[in-house]
Amino acid sequence: MADLHTLHAAFAARIDAVLNALEMEGVLPADTPRGNVAVEPPRDPSHGDLATNAAMVLAKPAKTNPRALAEKIVEHLQREPDIDAADIAGPGFINLRLSPDAWRRELLAIAELGDDYGRSALGDGQTVNVEYVSANPTGPMHMGHCRGAVVGDALCGLLEWAGYRVVREYYVNDAGGQVDVLARSAHMRYREALGEDIGAIPEGLYPGDYLKPVGERLAQEFGAAYKDADESEWLELFRHRSVAAMMEMIRADLALLGIHHDLFSSEAELQAAKKPEAAEAWLREKGLVYDGVLEAPKGKAPPEDWEPVELPLFRSTEFGDDQDRPIKKSNGAWTYFGADLAYHFQKAENADALIDIWGADHAGTVKRIRAAVAALTKGAGRDVPFDVKLVQMVKLLRDGEPVKMSKRSGTFVTLAEVVEEVGKDVVRFTMLTRKPDAQMEFDFAKVVEASKDNPVFYLQYAHARIHSTLRKAGVAPGSDNLDRLGADELALVREAAQFPRVVEAAAKAREPHRIAFFLGDLAAAFHSFWNAGNDDPAMRIIQESDPELTAARLFLASQVAQVIRNGLAILGVEAVEEM
């Protein structure tokens, strides 16, 4: 795989080879666990190019002190021709300074691997199910859904890049009361399409104009058959038709962002197949569900109509929750929690790991659903890791002024409108410029302004600037004279060469925003290199009197552009060549 060709992976392998040698010498016990050994750049670049904590984490099993073990490791490393210096710092950290030739070879590796540079075999083909968006099928996508959609899709791209097989799943919440509301709202629009003056949409129904086409389709299909019919005659039928129409709309909205799911799972079908009952039976068998009386709401007087009712309860207090949680309501319907149990149990049957992208308002349920999934999967003899990533809402602004959204009023700003105004790539990259669990503002004016304060523009401008330079250079990039590249150029190589390591770290942490952060740093490093030429003509990429140096610098710039393209490809963003 590609990762074996890259510098960071190669030096991690060299450290591993040194540790093998020390085991053979008896310095380290045989088969000493090395899972915590890290090889990465030091926090302070002045300390060197790479650092390893090997001596710090292996000293205890070696029954020695870290510095003594570090000396043994350094003794081996000093024999490596690509290591100019290996120094021990503090209690036993080892800092390495690499030869210029090592960085020049990495530049060649970027060119050789091209679109595959940074790909990894980390995932080893394991199947990861990522569920994201899963908005209620009651209307078009709005900006409240957008951030989770982008984070989820970028995570899928990242995991695929890192060697995982990814299943993109959307869970259709088509079994709750909101779907009945949708059907009744569609019936109003159906009557309207038949010529009836329906007046104002009653309180509690969805008033948005997006339901008018649904009503027209229903009128074409059924004529006036259900215009004055009792609700019992049309509710289920209109529910089915309306959900199908909404999901068609949602798919189209997501497609505008370049998002396509592999699997759409229906909550209604899940319940019809008795999956929640199966999950409940399993948990009862394990003693994790029992019949008990739900406690009255804490911190306030119970509602007047509240009565102590015996319900099936999950023992979530065993997993840190403040009370056991019901999996069914008093009317026998499944709670969201109960339905989610069954859904995740089903997903786990065909995956090695599960990841859900949820809105931050669901934070309170994370611990109990994790616990329940662990109980179900371990009980079935499969320990399937389950991770939840929480995403904060986006505050939508226009020139600093809030844009009000209300899904029920029908006045919300749709995702389609935002994409139409600023473009898919701007929306996607902007959503990844902050950690998902941090608050975010999306200002229409700022995300399209041509300034270094706009991370989307700053990054795209770096890529476009490189291509502009290549077009007007009059010299082809070439690798024959890479020895002409000095310290400033190699510093840029060092920045670009972090990419394979960042990909793996981001994939392990399930954090695609790390790729966006890295790309921002790489763009800043390139712009800094470019701007140095404004102060010192000798630093300019194009040297009209020196075609060899020009070709070498163009080769360097081309590989920086390649890394930018690869990083953007992970995030589902197209790199532009002109601006």
N, C-alpha and C positions, 0 to 999 in steps of 0.2 A: 504493500500500500504506500500511498504518497508520503505518509508521515515518516516513514523510515528514511526518506531522502532529506528531510529537513534538519536544520542545524540543532534545534532544541531537542528533538527526538534522538538525534545522533549522539549528542553529549549526555543525555540521560542514559543511553545505552552504554556509553563509555564509563559512566559512574557505576553502572550496574556490573560491568565487566571487572572494574577494580574491586568491587565488593565480593565478586566471585573469587577473585584471586586471593583476597584476604581470608575468605572461608577456607580455601585450599591451604593457606599458610597457617591456619589455626588461630588467626587473630580474631576472627568472627566465628561463632558457633555455626555449624551447618544448618542450612535452611532458615536462617534468621529472617523473620518477616520484614519486608521493606516497603510496605504499603504507605508509610508516612514519609518516606524519603522524597524530597522535592528537589528539582533542578529548575531554577527560574532566575530572571534578572534580579539583582539586588534592588532594594528600594531607592538607594542612592547610587546613581550611575557612576559616580566617581570611585565607587568601590570595585568596579569591574563590569564584565559583560554578563557573567552567570554566577550564581551562588548555589551552594547545596547545604542542606541541614543534615546530611547523612551521618556525620559524626555525632551530632546532638541526639538524634533519635535512636542510634544503634549502640551508643556507649554502654547503656545499662545491660543489654543482653551480652555484650562483649566483656562485661565486668571490668571496665576501665573508665577513665575520665574522658570527656569529649575531646579535649585538646590532644591527648595522647593518641586517640584514634584518628583525629584529623591529621596528625603528622604522618601516620601510616598511609592514609588515603592520598595526601599530597605527594608523598614519595613516589607513588605510582603515577599520579597525574602529571608530574613534572617531566615524565618521559614522553608525553604526548606532543607531537610536533605542532599541533594546532593550538596548544596552550602556551602562551608567552609567559604567564605568571600564575601561580597558585598560592594564595596567601590565607593564613588562618586569622580570623577576626574574632574578637570577644572570647566567649567561652568555648568556641569550637566551630563556628561557621567557616565555610571555605569559599573564598571569592576567586573566581577565575577570570583572567584577561586573555581573550582569544587573539590569535594572529590575524592580521589583515586578510591573509589568504582564505581563512575560514569564512569570513564575511563575503569575500568575492565569490567563493564557491556557492554560497547561499543565493547570491544574485543569479547565478547560472541555474540553480535548482528552481527558482521561481520561473525563469524562462522555459526550462525544460518541462515543468509540470503544468504550466499555464493555468487553464481553468480548473485544474485539480489541485493546485497549490493550496495547502491548508486542510485538505480532506484527511479524514482520520478513520482508522479501523476500531476506534474506541468502543463503539456500540456492538461490534461483532455480530451484526445482523439481528440483534434482539428486537422484538416487537414492542413498541411503545404506543399505547392508545392515548391520544391527546383530545380531550373534549373541550371545545371553546365556542364562544358566542352563545348558543343555546337560548336565544331570546324567545320569549313567548310569541307564538305565531298569531299575534293580534294586530300587527301593523308593520309598516316598513321599518328598516333599520334606521336608528338615529345615532347621534354622536355619543350617547351614553353607552352604546354597544361597541363603538368603534375601537376603543383602546384595547379591550379584551380580545377583539377579533384580530387585530394586528399583532399583539403580543403572542397570542396562540399560534397564529400562522407563521410568524418569524421563528418561534420555538420549534415548530415542525421542520422548517427549513434548516435550522441549526442542527437538530438531531439527525436528520438525513445526511447532512454534511459530515457528521461525526460517526457515520456508519450504522445508525439504527434504521430499522424498518418502521415507518410511522403510519399509523391509521388516524386520519383526521375525522373526528366524529362530532355530530351535532345532535343534541338530545332535544327532541320536539316535545314541549310541554303541552300536550293536546288532551289532557285528561282532567284539567281543573275547571273551576267555575268561570275563569276568564274566557274559556272557549265557548261556554254557553252565552256569555255576554257578547262575544264576537258574532255568534249565530243570530242572536236577536238584533244586533246592529246591522248585520247583512240583510236581515228580513226587512228592516226599515228601508234600506236602499233598494231592495227588490220591489217593494211597494211603490217607491218613488219612480223606479224605472218603468213601472206599469202605468204611470201617469198620475198617481195619487200625490196630492200636496201634503207632505208629511210634517211640514212646519219645522220647528226647532227639534233637534235630537234630544230625547229625554235624558235627564240626569242619570248617570250610571251606565250609559251606552257609549260606544266609541263614536265620536262625531266626525272624524277625519274624512276628507274627500276621497281618500284612497279606497274607501269601500264602495264608491259609486260604480266603478267598473265591475266589481263583484256582483252588485245588485243587477246590473245590466246583463251579465252572463247568466245569472239565475233566472231572469225574466225570459231570456231567449230559450233556455233549456226547459223551463217548466210552464211558461205562459202564466196564466192567472190561477193555476191549480191550487197554490198555497196562499193566495192573497188574503183570504178571509178565514183560512183554516185554523183550527185549534193548534196551539203551539206543540202539543204532543205529536201531531202529524208531521211537522217539518223540522223540529229542533235538531234531531240527530242528523238528518240529511243535510241541513244547512250548515251544521257544525263541520261535517266532513268536507263539504264543498268549500267552505270559507277557509278552513285550515289549509287545504290544498292550494287555494289561491294565494294566501298569505305566504306560504312556503315558497311558492313560485316567485313572488315579489322579493322575498328575503334572499333567495339564491341569486337573483339578478342584482340586488344591491351589493351583496358580497363579491360578486364577480367584478364589479367596478373597482374593487380593491385588490383584485387578483386572487381572491380567496375561493377555493373550491374544496368542499368536504368529500371524503370517501364514503361516509356512512351517515345516514339520517335515521336515528332510532326513535320510535314512537313510544311515548309513555302509555298511551291508550292501548297499544298492541301489547306492551309489556304486562299491563294489568290483565288484559284479556287472556293472556297465556298463563296466568296465575303465578307469575314469577315472584311477586311479593309474598304470596302464601308460602312458596317454597323456601324463601329466605327466612321468613318468620319461623317455620318449622325447624330449620337448621339451627337458628340461634336459640330456640327453646331447648333443643337437644343439648346444646352446649351450656345451658343455664344462663344465657345472656339476655333472654327475654322472659318476662314473667307477667302475670296479671296483677296489677296493683292500682291503688288510687292515686291519681295525680295530685300533687300538692297545689294548694291555692297560690295565686300569683304573689310573689314576694315584694315587700316594700310598699304595698298599697292594699286597700280593702278590695276583697273579691267583688267582681261584678254581681249585681242583684240576681241575675239568672244563673250564677255559677253554682253548680252542684258537684259534690265529690262523686266521680264516676269511675268505675273500675275499667281500666284500659290496659292493653298490652304495652309494657314499658321495656325499653332497652336499658341495660345496666350501664349507662354512660358515666355514672359517678365513679365506677371502677377505672375510668380512663381520664379522670380529672375534671369532669363536668360537675356543675353545682347541683344538679338533680337528674334523675333518670327521665328519659324522654319517650313520649308516646310514639308508636309507629302507626297507630290508627286513631281516628277521631271517634267521638261518641256515637256518631251516626254510622259507623262501620267503614267509612271511606279511609283510604290510606293518607297519612300525613306526607308532606314533602319528604321528610326524613325516611319514612317507611318505603316510599317509592324509590328513593335514591339508593337505599340499601340493595334492593333487588336489581336495579339498573347496574350498579357497580359490580355486583356479584356476576351478572351476565357478561359484562365487559371483561372481567378478569379471566374468564374461561379461555379467551383467545389472545391474551397479551402477557408479556413478561413484566410490564410496568404500566401504571395508570397515572395520567396527569390531568387535572382539571384546572381550567382558568375561570375564576369566579370574580364577581364584583366584591369590593371590600365590605359591602353591607352583609355579606354572608359569613363574615369572619367568625361569628359565634358558633357556627355549626361545624367548623373544620375539624375540631378535635374529636367530636363524637362520630362523624362519618368516617374519619380515618380509623378510629377504633373499631367500628362495625365492619369496615372492609377488611381490616387485619384479621378480625375474628372469623369472618366468612372464608377468606382465602386460605388462612392457615388451617382452619378446620377442614378444608377440602384438600389439604396436603400440598397446597401451593402458596408459598409466601410471595405475594405479588405486591411490590412497593407501590404506594399510592401517595402522590404529592399534589398539593393544592397551591396554586399561585394566585394571590389576591391582587386585583387591579383597582386602583382608585378611579373615580369618575373624572371626566374632563370638564373644566369650566370653559365654556365657549365665549369668546370675546370678539368684538369688532372695534378696532381702534381703541382698545382698552375698556370699552363699555360692554357689560354682560349682555349676552343674547339669551333670552328666556326660552325655556323649552318646557313643554307639557304634553306628554304622550296622550293623555286622556282628552285634552282640549282640542287636539288636532292642529296646534300651532307650533309644534316642534320643528326644529331644523333637521332634515333628514341627512343621512350619510351620503345619499346620492347627490344632494345639493352641494355638500361640502366638497366632494370629489370633483364635481363638475366645475366648481369655482377655482380650486387650487391645484387639482391634479392628484392622481393616485399616489405617486412617489413621494410627494410632499407630505401627504397625510400619513403614509406608512412610516417614513423615516422620523417625522416629528413625534409620533407616538412612542418611539423608542429612544428619544433623547433624554428621558428621565427614567429612573427605576419605576416599575409598575405600581409599587405600593406608595409612591410619593404623589402628592397632589400635582395636577398639571393644568396649565392654562393654554388654550389654543386660540391665538389671535389671528384672524384672517389676514390682517395687514402685515404682521410680523413674519409669518411663515413664508411669505412670498417676497419679502424685501431682499434686495441685492446688497447684503452687508455681511461682514464677518460675524456679526451677532446672531445671524440666522444659520444654524448648523447645517441645514439642508443645502443652502446656497454655498456655504463655505466648502463643504465636501465636494459637491458637484463641480464647483469652480476649479478645484484642484485637478480633477480628472479632465475637465474640458481644457484647462490651461496646458496640461501635458500634451494633449492631442493637438492643440493649436501649435505648440512648439515643434512637434514632430512634423506637422504639415509644412511649416515655413523654414525648417532647418536647412534643407538642401543637402543633407547628409543622412544616410541610413543609420539607425542604431546598430552598434557592433560590440562584440564581446572580446575582440582580439587584444585590446589594450586596457583591460580593467585594472592593471597595475598602475595606471595613471590616476585612478581615483584615490583621493587623499582622505584625511581624517573627517572632513565635513561630509563628504559623500558617503563614507562608510557609516557615519552616524545615522544617516537616512536609511541605509540598508538594515542597521540594527533595529530601527523602528518597524520597518516592514516585516522583518523576520520574526517579530513577535506573533504574527498572525496564527500559525498553526497551534502554538501554545494557548493563545487566547480562545481559539475555537474549542479546544478540548476542555479548558477550564469553564467556559461558558456552558458547554453541553453538560458537564458534570453538575454544575450549579442550576441548570435549567433557566439560564438568564440570558436571553438573546440581546438585551440592551448592552451587554458587554461588547458585542460586536460593533454596535453603533458608537460606543465610547471610544473603542480602539480606532475606528475609522476617523473619528474627529481628531484624535491625537496624531494619526498619520498625516491627515490633511494639513494640520497645523505645522508639523515638521517639514512637509514639502513646501508650504508657503514661506516658511522661515528660510529654507534653503534658497528658494527663488528670490526672495527679497534681499538676500545677502548680495546678489548680483547687482542690485540697484546701487548699493554702496561701494562695491568693489567689482569693476568690470571683469576681472579675472575669474570671478566666481560664476559668471553667467554660463548657462548650459551651452549656448551656441557661441563657439569661439571661431570666428571666421578664418583666422590665421592658423588654426590648429584642428584640422578635421579629425585626427585620431582621438583627441580629448573630447571633442564634440560628440563623436560616435559613442564613446564610453559613457558620457553623461546622459545621452539620449537613451542608451540601453538601461541605465539606472532608472531614469524617469519612466520608461516603458514598464518596468517591473513594478514600480510603485503604483502605476495605473492598473496593472494586472491585479495586484492585491486589493485595491479599492473595488474593482469590479467583482472580485470573488466575495468580498465582504458584503457588498450590496446585493449580490445574488442570493446569499443566505437570507437576507432580510426581505427579499422579494421586491427590490428596488432596481430600476434600470439606471446604469451609469450613462450620463450624457457626454457627448463629444464636442458639442458646441453650446454656447450660452449667449 
